């Protein structure tokens, strides 16, 4: 087995979301901080499967060290789902690991993954996006550039049962992704562009519209101004628009009568199977300004001005005729 040594801290950087924001408690730090003691033990082994700081790579991926006795396959799958939502660079978890009889885990790569250098092609994508931006770019500039490149390079895999479609690799390298793949790709790219300094999460839940709801994923990202915004690249792809980038809670949602917050309902427990309360930040509530009173011309049109002039002239004529 060929094992490459990775700096484990690269994969375990907590998402420090301590800054207060609309809908985000000050205590919120990262998804995995909400795990139970038992699930946290699973998390530690999934993040460091061999106990020595190395991760699966090469043509043969060895089984992990043993998990605690009593660990279930469902628990492993749930924690793995949460970890990939939090950090798409856990590439050995893109396909759910299999729990063996001896409590070790077997990992499998997604189709067409370069197992010797799993993230190389994704890193190249980020370099290409950065090269198209001006030197001093904002978070919104970066978000819109990533959105444009992902929509240009990947089609939407609607209803297709392909494990890779739900991964950042599917969106960036294979050119086919579902909502989870687009959201994971955005999460990965924006974090790489800012060396993990930007605060971003992938959110799993439901997308509501006038016909019902469907399982969906999107992102929330914190701007330089300390406000959280919503980003939904999958929705941009399916609706052929760039409207759903850096959205406030009360911005227009995906159909008439829905705001972004109303159309995007987070449900991490429903997606992961983890019965934990996750304090997911919501996009901020944009201030609604009272409209300025309309002028007569704005309210009644240009004819109002003509009518006013005629009325004034009539009055003047009446006054002069009486004087005569």
C-alpha positions in Angstrom: 0.0 0.0 0.0 1.3 3.4 -0.9 0.3 6.0 1.7 0.9 9.7 1.3 1.3 11.8 4.4 -1.1 14.6 4.6 -1.2 17.4 7.1 -4.2 16.3 9.1 -5.0 19.8 10.2 -5.8 20.7 6.6 -8.9 18.5 7.0 -9.8 19.3 10.5 -9.7 23.1 10.5 -12.8 24.1 12.5 -15.2 26.5 10.9 -15.0 29.4 13.4 -18.4 30.9 13.3 -18.3 32.6 16.7 -19.1 36.0 15.4 -22.7 37.0 16.0 -24.9 37.0 12.9 -28.6 37.0 12.2 -29.8 33.5 13.0 -26.3 32.3 14.2 -25.8 31.9 18.0 -22.4 33.1 19.2 -21.7 29.5 20.5 -21.8 28.0 17.0 -18.4 26.8 15.9 -18.8 23.8 13.6 -21.1 20.9 12.7 -18.9 18.3 14.4 -18.9 20.2 17.7 -22.5 19.3 18.1 -21.8 15.5 17.9 -22.4 13.2 20.8 -19.4 11.6 22.6 -20.0 8.4 20.7 -20.3 10.1 17.3 -17.3 12.2 18.0 -15.3 9.0 18.5 -16.4 7.9 15.0 -15.5 11.4 13.6 -11.9 11.2 15.0 -11.3 7.8 13.3 -12.9 8.9 10.0 -10.7 12.0 10.0 -7.6 10.1 10.9 -8.4 6.5 9.7 -4.9 5.0 10.4 -4.2 6.9 13.6 -0.9 8.3 12.3 -2.0 11.4 10.4 -2.1 9.6 7.0 -5.2 9.2 4.8 -6.2 6.8 2.0 -4.2 7.2 -1.2 -2.6 5.1 -3.9 -4.0 2.1 -5.7 -5.0 0.2 -2.6 -6.8 1.7 0.3 -6.1 -0.1 3.6 -8.9 -0.6 6.2 -9.0 1.8 9.1 -8.1 1.2 12.7 -10.9 -0.4 14.7 -13.9 1.7 15.8 -15.3 1.4 19.4 -17.3 -1.8 20.0 -21.0 -1.3 19.3 -20.5 1.1 16.5 -23.2 0.7 13.8 -23.1 1.2 10.1 -25.8 3.8 10.3 -23.8 5.8 12.8 -20.7 5.7 10.5 -22.8 6.7 7.5 -24.4 9.6 9.3 -21.1 11.0 10.7 -19.5 10.6 7.3 -22.3 12.5 5.6 -21.9 15.4 8.1 -18.1 15.5 7.6 -18.4 15.8 3.9 -20.9 18.6 4.2 -18.6 20.4 6.6 -15.4 19.8 4.5 -15.6 18.4 1.0 -11.9 17.6 1.1 -12.6 14.3 3.0 -12.5 12.5 -0.3 -12.2 9.0 1.2 -15.7 9.6 2.6 -17.3 10.6 -0.7 -18.5 7.0 -0.9 -19.9 5.8 2.5 -17.3 3.6 4.2 -18.2 0.0 4.9 -18.1 -1.3 8.5 -16.4 -4.7 8.7 -17.0 -7.5 11.2 -13.8 -6.5 13.1 -15.0 -2.9 13.4 -12.5 -1.6 10.9 -13.7 0.5 7.9 -13.2 -0.2 4.2 -13.0 2.9 2.0 -13.6 3.1 -1.8 -12.8 5.9 -4.2 -15.3 7.5 -6.5 -15.2 6.7 -10.2 -12.2 8.2 -12.1 -10.5 9.6 -9.0 -6.8 10.0 -9.3 -6.0 8.1 -6.2 -2.3 9.1 -6.2 -3.2 12.8 -6.0 -7.0 12.9 -5.3 -7.4 16.7 -5.1 -5.0 17.8 -7.8 -7.6 18.4 -10.5 -9.8 20.3 -8.1 -6.9 22.5 -7.0 -6.2 23.3 -10.7 -9.8 24.4 -11.0 -9.4 26.9 -8.2 -6.2 28.2 -9.7 -8.0 28.8 -13.0 -10.8 30.7 -11.3 -8.4 32.9 -9.4 -6.4 33.7 -12.5 -9.5 35.2 -14.1 -10.1 37.6 -11.1 -8.6 41.0 -10.6 -5.9 41.1 -8.0 -8.0 42.7 -5.3 -11.2 40.6 -5.4 -14.0 40.5 -2.9 -15.9 37.5 -1.5 -18.8 38.3 -3.8 -16.4 38.5 -6.8 -15.0 35.1 -5.9 -18.5 33.6 -5.3 -19.8 34.8 -8.6 -16.7 33.6 -10.5 -17.0 30.1 -8.9 -20.7 30.1 -9.7 -20.1 31.0 -13.4 -17.4 28.4 -13.9 -19.4 25.6 -12.2 -22.5 26.3 -14.2 -20.4 26.5 -17.4 -18.6 23.2 -16.8 -21.1 20.9 -15.1 -24.6 19.7 -16.1 -27.3 19.0 -13.5 -27.6 15.3 -12.6 -31.3 15.2 -11.8 -32.5 11.9 -10.4 -29.4 10.0 -11.6 -28.0 7.5 -9.0 -24.3 8.4 -9.3 -22.3 8.7 -6.0 -19.9 11.1 -7.7 -22.7 13.5 -8.6 -23.1 14.4 -4.9 -19.4 15.4 -4.6 -17.2 18.4 -5.4 -15.2 16.1 -7.7 -18.3 15.4 -9.7 -19.0 19.0 -10.3 -15.5 20.2 -10.9 -13.8 17.2 -12.6 -16.5 14.9 -14.0 -18.8 17.8 -15.1 -22.0 16.3 -13.6 -23.5 17.1 -10.2 -26.7 17.3 -8.2 -27.4 20.0 -5.7 -25.1 18.4 -3.1 -22.3 18.3 -5.7 -22.6 21.9 -6.7 -22.8 23.0 -3.0 -19.8 20.9 -2.1 -17.8 22.3 -5.1 -18.6 25.9 -4.0 -17.6 25.1 -0.4 -14.3 23.6 -1.5 -13.4 26.3 -4.0 -14.2 29.3 -1.8 -12.2 27.8 1.1 -9.2 27.0 -1.1 -9.3 30.6 -2.5 -9.2 32.1 1.0 -7.0 29.4 2.6 -9.8 28.5 5.0 -10.1 32.1 6.2 -13.6 32.6 4.8 -16.6 31.2 6.8 -18.7 28.9 4.7 -21.0 25.9 5.2 -22.9 23.5 3.0 -26.5 23.2 4.2 -28.7 20.2 3.5 -32.5 20.4 3.6 -35.5 21.0 1.4 -36.2 23.3 -1.5 -39.8 24.5 -1.5 -41.8 25.8 -4.4 -45.4 26.0 -5.4 -45.5 22.3 -6.3 -44.0 21.0 -3.1 -40.5 20.3 -1.9 -37.4 18.3 -2.8 -34.1 17.3 -1.1 -31.6 20.0 -1.7 -28.3 21.5 -0.7 -26.9 25.1 -0.8 -24.3 27.2 0.9 -24.2 30.0 3.5 -21.2 32.3 3.5 -20.1 35.1 5.7 -19.1 38.3 3.9 -16.4 40.7 4.9 -19.1 42.9 6.5 -20.0 40.0 8.9 -23.3 39.3 7.3 -24.3 35.8 6.2 -25.5 35.3 2.6 -27.1 32.3 0.8 -25.6 30.8 -2.4 -27.5 28.2 -4.5 -25.5 27.2 -7.5 -27.7 24.2 -8.3 -30.7 26.5 -8.5 -28.8 28.8 -10.7 -27.9 25.9 -13.0 -31.4 24.5 -13.3 -33.0 28.0 -13.8 -30.2 29.3 -16.1 -29.6 32.3 -14.0 -27.0 33.9 -11.7 -29.5 35.3 -9.3 -29.0 33.0 -6.3 -25.6 34.3 -5.2 -25.1 36.3 -2.1 -28.8 36.4 -1.2 -30.4 37.8 2.0 -33.1 35.9 3.8 -35.8 38.2 2.5 -34.5 38.4 -1.1 -36.7 36.7 -3.7 -36.7 32.9 -3.6 -37.2 30.3 -6.3 -40.8 31.0 -7.1 -43.5 33.6 -6.7 -44.3 34.4 -3.1 -41.2 32.7 -1.7 -38.3 34.5 -0.1 -34.8 32.8 -0.1 -35.3 31.8 3.5 -38.9 30.5 3.0 -37.8 28.4 0.0 -34.7 27.0 1.7 -35.5 25.0 4.8 -32.5 23.4 6.5 -32.8 19.8 7.8 -29.5 18.4 8.7 -31.0 15.8 11.0 -33.2 14.6 8.2 -30.4 14.3 5.8 -27.7 12.9 8.1 -29.8 10.9 10.5 -28.1 12.5 13.4 -30.7 13.6 16.0 -28.7 16.8 16.9 -29.7 20.4 17.0 -27.4 22.3 14.5 -27.3 26.0 14.7 -27.1 26.8 11.0 -26.5 30.5 10.3 -29.3 32.0 8.2 -28.7 34.7 5.6 -29.2 38.1 7.2 -32.4 40.1 7.0 -32.0 42.9 4.6 -33.5 46.2 5.8 -36.6 47.1 3.9 -36.8 50.8 3.3 -40.1 52.6 3.1 -40.8 53.7 -0.5 -40.5 57.4 -1.2 -44.0 59.1 -1.8 -44.8 59.2 -5.5 -44.9 62.5 -7.3 -48.0 63.4 -9.3 -46.3 62.7 -12.6 -45.0 59.3 -11.3 -48.5 58.5 -10.0 -50.7 59.7 -12.8 -48.3 59.9 -15.7 -47.3 62.9 -18.0 -51.0 63.6 -18.7 -51.3 65.0 -15.2 -48.8 67.7 -16.0 -50.8 68.8 -19.1 -54.1 68.7 -17.2 -52.6 70.9 -14.5 -51.4 73.5 -17.0 -54.8 73.6 -18.7 -56.5 73.9 -15.3 -54.3 76.8 -14.3 -54.8 78.6 -17.7 -58.6 78.2 -17.3 -58.5 79.7 -13.8 -56.4 82.6 -15.1 -58.8 83.2 -18.0 -61.8 83.2 -15.6 -60.2 85.6 -13.3 -59.3 88.1 -16.1 -62.8 87.8 -17.7 -64.4 88.8 -14.4 -62.2 91.8 -14.1 -63.3 92.9 -17.5 
